Amino acid sequence: MTKRRTDDIERFAGIFAALSNPHRLELFKRLTSCCVSDRSCDDDSDTCRCVGDLTEGLGIAPSTASHHLKELRQAGLIRTRKRGRLIECWVDRQILEDLAEFLRDHSG
């Protein structure tokens, strides 16, 4: 296996591990439905959601939500930025394209 292919497998294993938790998967799904951008939230506030907005109805503590969002960020699935007391989150369009390409390349 080539170095690049090994790196890709390890990268996507980390991504899928982060998404294997139901709360993280739901948070990511919520973000992909409203907050996908090619740039940071500085450029377009409509592409960002604050942590409190994202976790509404999930029934998890704010500290648990923060942990899940940290895991998604470390896996490269989301981006975050602190603005005062708020933490804004969004999905970089490139990660969705990378995931789609990975799944296309490894199906059938």
Secondary structure as the mmCIF struct_conf table of DSSP 4:
data_model
#
loop_
_struct_conf.conf_type_id
_struct_conf.id
_struct_conf.beg_label_comp_id
_struct_conf.beg_label_asym_id
_struct_conf.beg_label_seq_id
_struct_conf.end_label_comp_id
_struct_conf.end_label_asym_id
_struct_conf.end_label_seq_id
HELX_RH_AL_P HELX_RH_AL_P1 LYS A 3 LEU A 19
TURN_TY1_P TURN_TY1_P1 SER A 20 SER A 20
BEND BEND1 ASN A 21 ASN A 21
HELX_RH_AL_P HELX_RH_AL_P2 PRO A 22 CYS A 34
STRN STRN1 VAL A 36 SER A 37
BEND BEND2 ASP A 38 ARG A 39
TURN_TY1_P TURN_TY1_P2 CYS A 41 ASP A 43
HELX_RH_3T_P HELX_RH_3T_P1 SER A 45 THR A 47
STRN STRN2 ARG A 49 CYS A 50
HELX_RH_AL_P HELX_RH_AL_P3 VAL A 51 THR A 55
TURN_TY1_P TURN_TY1_P3 GLU A 56 LEU A 58
HELX_RH_AL_P HELX_RH_AL_P4 PRO A 62 GLN A 74
TURN_TY1_P TURN_TY1_P4 ALA A 75 GLY A 76
BEND BEND3 LEU A 77 LEU A 77
STRN STRN3 ARG A 79 ARG A 83
TURN_TY1_P TURN_TY1_P5 GLY A 84 ARG A 85
STRN STRN4 LEU A 86 ASP A 92
HELX_RH_AL_P HELX_RH_AL_P5 ARG A 93 ASP A 105
TURN_TY1_P TURN_TY1_P6 HIS A 106 HIS A 106
#
